[in-house]
Amino acid sequence: MEVPLTSEQAWFLDVIHPALWNPNLWTLTRLYKMPHDVDRRTLEGAIHDIWNSHSALRAQFEHRHDGWRQRIVDRSDSVPIRHFDARTIPRDQLRTVATQIAAEVGRMVNVDSGTLARFAVVDPGADESPYLVVAAHHLVADGISLSLLERDLQAACTMRSSGKHFTSNSVPFEEYAHRIQEFSRSGELEGELDHWLNLPWGDLTRIPTRTPDYHADSVRQVCSQDIDIPADTATRLAQEIPKILEVTEQELLLAAVADSVTSLTGRDICIKVVHNGRAITYGSASGNDDHEKAVRRHLLPPRVFNTVGWLATCGVVVLPRRGECDAATYMQRVRDAIRSVPNSGISFGLLRWLGHPDRMRRHIDDKGWGPQVHFNYFGQAPKKRDDRTFQRLRLPFEETYSTHTGAPELNVRAQFHDEGLRMSWLHDGYLHEKSMVDTLMSRCRDALLEYSTIGG
């Protein structure tokens, strides 16, 4: 069954795939230790149920003369699962071996060879619960999808233990893909095309970059540096300041990023913001000044929050420079700018990759304009769980897939966790001067610390 590409799939295949020396590095890999009551047979049965419940895992891609095509293969008992007999491995070496196997399974995922999701079970024998490896290329799963798979695998194991089969209560991925394509070409989004084409792109911040010779330097140099804010300060930023100023955590973090860049450049900035793609709404979005009477409807039913696939979309917002205003006023200005963007800004990506790609490229991309920062907020890190659930083991290579986009974008990721707040700044070491990134990170840290003192 042929299925339309989503906007992020189209972006990856058009921009990322031809630019990377190894596009298969965009694979998300997870390693789990099973609870003591889950044996190999139960686990492998659960994997079969998951494989047949989530159609995105069965997606395959083919490059034809007229572009990339996606198809979903039928349900099958032939599941890409490998079994590793680890009964002869000393117990104190099991985790190391399981980590090595996880890396190998991740390397087996290949965009051009068909299957983009794979599983492996590492079986230490009857007196030890197995390890599970889940590897899925980003084309078929986003970060939320990995959490959904973990949840559904646990439910499937429980049902298999009772002699039952698991079926997901989700919107099929192919239904989502068709609906998002229709929405991207709808009159509502077409009405927002002029909004994006007529932005004062030439007056916005342009992050300075070098011009590397990627033919000589065939491997991208993706660098990552972190800002760590301690727990007490992070708690104020996550809980107290948003209440005082009536902003969200994401709006506060975006203000800090915009504050750091615009204080250096003196110009407003365009930022690409990752949207989970499952909460898209429509109706009364454009040309309606009476926001109190605006009626928004969800594009898809609530079951879409159970759907596995690369559903994430990117919204685009233009945020103001801070100037001489105080921190509280600036955050509220950023909040108002974000909330005034039609459809949370997601129409930019949908129009660019699905609705009107030729017009968007001609008016924006071809002139070197567009977002300068790619921002992804991961929310609050999950709390530790008890030993009856899957134990996720940290892998050293989990987040090493390249973030190079072929454009001068910095990639900023943020998440609150028990130890505080971490903001990771990823950049291309060939494109961006390290001294500039260091300066931006220092200014961002200063902004966060200043924000935390509001009302104190």
C-alpha positions in Angstrom: 0.0 0.0 0.0 1.5 3.3 -1.1 1.3 6.1 1.6 2.1 9.8 1.2 5.2 11.2 2.9 4.8 13.3 6.0 6.4 16.8 6.0 9.4 15.7 8.1 9.9 12.5 6.0 9.9 14.7 2.9 12.4 17.1 4.5 14.8 14.3 5.5 14.7 12.5 2.1 15.2 15.8 0.2 17.7 17.5 2.4 19.3 15.2 4.9 19.6 11.9 3.1 21.7 13.1 0.2 23.9 15.3 2.4 24.9 12.7 5.0 27.8 10.2 4.5 25.6 7.6 6.3 21.9 8.5 6.5 21.3 5.3 8.5 22.9 7.0 11.5 19.5 8.6 12.0 18.4 5.5 13.8 16.9 5.6 17.3 18.0 2.7 19.5 16.8 1.6 22.9 18.0 -1.2 25.2 15.8 -2.6 28.0 16.2 -5.2 30.7 13.0 -7.1 31.1 11.1 -7.6 34.4 11.8 -10.9 36.1 8.4 -12.3 35.0 8.9 -11.8 31.3 10.6 -14.7 29.5 11.8 -14.9 25.9 8.7 -16.6 24.5 6.4 -14.0 26.0 8.6 -11.1 24.8 8.9 -12.4 21.2 5.1 -12.9 21.1 4.6 -9.3 22.3 7.0 -8.0 19.6 4.9 -9.8 16.9 1.8 -8.0 18.2 3.6 -4.7 18.1 4.9 -5.2 14.6 1.4 -5.9 13.3 -0.3 -3.2 15.3 1.8 -0.3 14.3 1.9 0.0 10.5 4.7 2.7 10.4 7.2 0.1 11.5 6.5 -1.8 8.3 7.2 1.2 6.1 9.7 0.9 3.2 11.1 3.6 1.0 12.1 3.6 -2.7 13.8 6.4 -4.7 12.3 6.6 -8.2 12.9 9.0 -11.1 10.1 11.3 -9.8 11.2 11.3 -6.1 10.8 9.1 -3.0 7.9 6.8 -2.4 6.7 5.2 0.8 4.7 2.0 1.1 3.5 -0.1 4.0 3.9 -3.8 3.7 1.1 -6.1 4.9 0.9 -7.7 8.4 3.0 -10.8 8.7 4.4 -13.4 11.0 7.9 -12.6 9.5 9.1 -10.1 12.0 12.6 -8.6 11.9 13.7 -10.0 15.2 16.9 -11.7 16.1 17.7 -14.0 19.0 21.0 -14.0 20.7 21.9 -16.9 23.0 23.8 -15.4 25.9 23.8 -18.4 28.3 27.6 -18.8 28.1 28.2 -15.1 28.9 29.4 -14.3 32.5 26.7 -12.5 34.3 28.9 -9.4 35.0 29.5 -9.1 31.3 25.8 -9.4 30.1 25.1 -5.7 30.0 28.3 -4.9 28.0 27.4 -7.6 25.5 23.8 -6.4 25.2 25.1 -2.9 24.6 27.3 -4.2 21.8 24.5 -6.1 20.3 22.3 -3.0 20.4 24.9 -1.0 18.4 25.1 -3.8 15.8 21.3 -4.0 15.4 21.1 -0.3 15.0 23.7 -0.5 12.2 21.6 -3.1 10.4 18.8 -0.5 9.8 19.2 0.7 6.2 17.0 3.2 4.4 17.7 1.6 1.0 17.3 -2.0 2.0 13.7 -2.2 3.2 13.1 -2.8 6.9 13.6 0.3 9.0 12.6 -1.2 12.4 14.3 -4.1 14.0 14.2 -6.0 17.3 16.6 -8.3 19.1 16.3 -10.4 22.2 19.4 -11.3 24.2 18.6 -14.4 26.3 20.8 -15.1 29.3 18.9 -18.3 30.1 16.2 -19.5 32.4 17.3 -17.9 35.6 17.8 -14.4 34.1 15.3 -12.2 32.3 16.1 -11.2 28.7 17.3 -7.9 27.3 15.4 -6.2 24.5 16.8 -4.1 21.7 14.5 -1.8 19.7 16.0 0.0 16.7 13.9 2.2 14.4 15.0 4.7 11.8 13.7 8.2 12.4 11.7 7.9 9.2 9.4 5.5 10.9 9.5 6.7 14.5 9.9 10.0 16.5 10.9 10.3 20.1 7.2 10.1 21.3 6.9 6.8 19.2 9.7 5.2 21.2 7.8 5.9 24.4 4.6 4.5 22.9 6.4 1.4 21.8 7.8 0.9 25.3 4.3 1.3 26.8 2.6 -1.0 24.3 5.3 -3.7 24.6 4.7 -3.8 28.3 1.0 -4.1 27.8 1.5 -6.8 25.1 3.8 -8.8 27.4 1.1 -8.7 30.1 -1.6 -9.9 27.6 0.6 -12.6 26.2 1.2 -13.9 29.7 -2.6 -14.3 29.9 -2.8 -16.0 26.5 -4.2 -12.9 24.7 -3.0 -10.8 21.8 -2.4 -7.0 21.9 -3.9 -4.6 19.4 -3.2 -0.9 19.5 -6.1 1.5 19.8 -4.5 4.1 17.5 -5.1 6.0 14.2 -3.2 3.9 11.6 -0.2 5.7 10.3 -1.4 5.6 6.7 -4.6 7.4 7.8 -2.5 10.1 9.4 -0.3 10.5 6.4 -3.3 10.9 4.0 -5.0 13.4 6.3 -1.9 15.5 6.8 -1.4 15.6 3.0 -5.0 16.8 2.5 -4.6 19.4 5.3 -1.3 20.7 3.8 -3.2 21.4 0.5 -6.3 22.8 2.1 -7.7 26.3 1.6 -7.0 27.1 5.2 -3.2 26.5 4.9 -3.1 28.0 1.4 -4.5 31.2 3.0 -1.4 31.3 5.2 1.0 31.1 2.3 1.3 34.9 2.0 2.0 35.2 5.7 5.2 33.2 5.2 6.2 34.6 1.8 5.8 38.2 3.0 7.7 38.1 6.3 10.6 40.6 6.3 13.1 37.7 5.8 15.9 40.1 4.8 15.8 42.0 8.1 15.9 38.9 10.3 19.0 37.5 12.1 21.4 35.5 9.9 23.8 33.4 12.0 27.2 33.7 10.4 28.7 30.5 9.0 31.8 29.4 7.2 31.7 27.7 3.8 33.2 24.2 4.4 34.4 21.9 1.6 32.3 18.8 2.4 33.9 17.0 -0.6 37.3 17.1 1.2 35.8 16.7 4.7 33.4 13.9 3.9 32.2 13.4 7.4 30.2 16.1 9.2 31.6 17.3 12.4 28.5 17.5 14.7 29.4 19.0 18.1 27.4 19.1 21.2 27.8 21.4 24.3 25.5 21.6 27.3 24.1 24.2 29.6 23.3 22.7 33.0 21.1 24.7 35.4 21.0 23.2 39.0 17.8 21.7 40.4 16.7 24.6 42.7 17.0 27.2 39.9 15.4 24.8 37.3 12.5 24.3 39.6 11.8 28.0 39.7 12.0 28.1 35.9 9.8 25.1 35.4 7.1 25.8 38.0 7.2 29.2 39.6 8.1 31.7 36.8 5.6 30.3 34.3 2.8 30.9 36.9 4.0 34.4 37.7 4.2 35.5 34.1 1.5 33.3 32.6 3.9 31.7 30.1 4.6 28.0 29.3 7.9 26.3 30.0 8.6 26.2 26.3 7.9 29.9 25.8 10.3 30.7 28.7 13.1 28.5 27.1 12.5 30.0 23.7 12.8 33.5 25.2 16.2 32.6 26.6 17.4 31.3 23.2 16.0 34.3 21.3 17.5 36.6 24.0 20.9 35.2 23.6 21.0 35.4 19.8 19.3 38.7 19.3 21.4 40.4 21.9 24.4 39.5 19.7 22.9 40.4 16.3 20.4 43.2 17.2 17.8 41.7 14.9 14.6 39.6 15.4 15.1 35.9 14.8 13.2 33.0 13.1 13.2 29.8 15.1 12.0 26.4 14.0 10.1 24.7 16.9 9.4 21.0 16.9 5.6 20.2 17.3 4.6 16.7 18.2 2.2 16.5 15.2 -0.5 14.7 17.1 -2.3 17.8 18.4 -2.8 19.7 15.1 -6.0 21.7 15.1 -7.8 23.6 12.3 -10.7 26.0 11.8 -11.0 29.8 12.4 -7.2 30.2 12.3 -6.6 32.8 9.6 -8.3 36.1 9.1 -10.4 35.9 12.2 -9.6 38.8 14.6 -12.2 37.6 17.2 -10.1 35.1 19.0 -12.7 34.7 21.7 -15.1 33.2 19.1 -12.5 31.2 17.3 -13.4 27.5 17.1 -10.6 25.0 16.8 -11.1 21.3 16.0 -8.5 18.6 16.2 -7.4 17.3 12.8 -7.5 13.7 14.0 -9.3 11.8 16.8 -7.6 11.4 20.2 -6.5 7.9 19.2 -3.7 9.6 17.2 -1.8 10.1 20.5 -1.3 6.3 20.4 0.1 6.4 16.8 3.7 5.4 16.1 5.5 7.1 13.2 7.4 10.3 12.4 4.4 12.5 13.2 6.5 15.4 14.5 6.2 18.6 12.5 8.0 21.8 12.8 6.4 25.1 13.5 8.2 28.4 12.7 8.0 31.6 14.9 9.6 35.0 14.5 10.7 36.2 17.9 11.6 39.9 18.8 14.9 41.2 20.0 14.9 42.2 23.6 16.2 45.6 23.4 16.0 47.7 26.6 12.9 45.9 28.2 13.2 44.0 31.4 13.2 40.2 31.5 9.5 39.8 32.5 8.3 42.1 29.8 10.5 40.3 27.2 9.2 36.9 28.1 5.6 38.1 27.7 6.5 39.7 24.3 7.9 36.3 23.2 4.8 34.6 24.5 2.5 37.0 22.5 4.6 36.5 19.4 4.4 32.7 19.6 0.6 32.7 20.2 -0.2 35.1 17.4 1.3 32.8 14.7 -1.4 31.1 12.7 -1.7 27.3 13.4 1.2 27.5 15.9 3.5 28.1 12.8 3.2 24.5 11.6 1.9 25.6 8.3 5.4 26.7 7.3 6.7 23.2 7.3 3.5 21.7 5.8 3.4 24.2 3.0 7.2 24.0 2.4 7.3 20.2 2.0 3.8 19.1 1.1 1.5 22.0 0.1 3.5 24.4 -2.0 7.1 23.3 -2.0 8.0 25.1 -5.3 6.8 28.5 -4.2 8.2 28.3 -0.7 11.6 27.2 -2.0 11.7 29.9 -4.7 10.7 32.7 -2.3 12.6 31.6 0.8 15.1 28.8 0.5 16.7 29.9 -2.7 17.5 33.3 -1.2 19.2 31.7 1.8 16.4 32.7 4.2 14.6 30.7 6.7 14.9 29.5 10.4 18.3 30.0 12.1 17.7 27.8 15.2 16.0 24.4 15.5 14.5 24.1 18.9 13.1 20.9 20.5 11.7 20.8 24.1 11.4 17.3 25.6 9.4 18.4 28.6 9.9 16.8 32.0 12.1 13.6 32.1 10.0 10.6 33.4 10.4 9.5 37.0 12.2 6.3 37.8 9.9 3.2 37.7 9.6 0.1 39.8 11.2 -3.2 38.9 7.9 -4.5 37.4 8.3 -2.4 34.3 10.9 -2.3 31.5 14.2 -1.0 32.8 15.7 1.3 30.1 19.5 1.1 30.0 21.4 4.1 28.8 23.3 3.6 25.6 26.4 5.8 24.8 25.3 6.3 21.2 21.5 6.9 21.6 21.6 10.5 20.5 24.5 10.6 18.2 22.6 10.8 14.9 23.6 13.8 12.9 21.6 17.0 13.1 23.1 18.7 10.0 20.4 20.1 7.9 22.3 21.6 5.0 21.3 25.1 6.4 23.0 27.3 9.0 20.7 26.2 11.8 21.9 25.6 15.4 20.0 22.8 17.1 19.0 23.4 20.7 17.4 20.7 22.8 16.0 21.2 26.3 14.7 19.0 29.1 14.0 19.3 32.8 15.0 16.3 34.9 15.6 15.5 38.6 19.1 17.1 38.5 17.9 20.3 36.9 17.7 21.7 33.4 19.9 20.7 30.5 20.0 22.6 27.2 22.2 21.0 24.6 23.5 23.1 21.7 24.4 21.0 18.7 26.2 22.6 15.7 28.3 21.7 12.7 31.9 22.2 13.6 32.7 23.1 10.0 29.9 25.6 9.6 29.9 27.4 12.9 32.7 29.0 14.8 33.0 27.5 18.3 33.7 30.9 19.9 30.4 32.1 18.5 28.5 29.1 19.9 30.2 29.6 23.3 29.1 33.2 23.4 25.5 32.3 22.6 25.5 29.6 25.2 26.9 31.9 27.8 24.3 34.6 27.1 21.5 31.9 27.2 22.7 30.8 30.6 22.8 34.3 31.9 19.3 34.9 30.6 17.9 31.8 32.4 19.6 32.8 35.6 18.1 36.3 35.3 14.6 34.9 34.6 14.8 32.7 37.7 15.1 35.7 40.0 11.8 37.3 38.8 9.5 37.8 41.7 12.1 36.5 44.1 
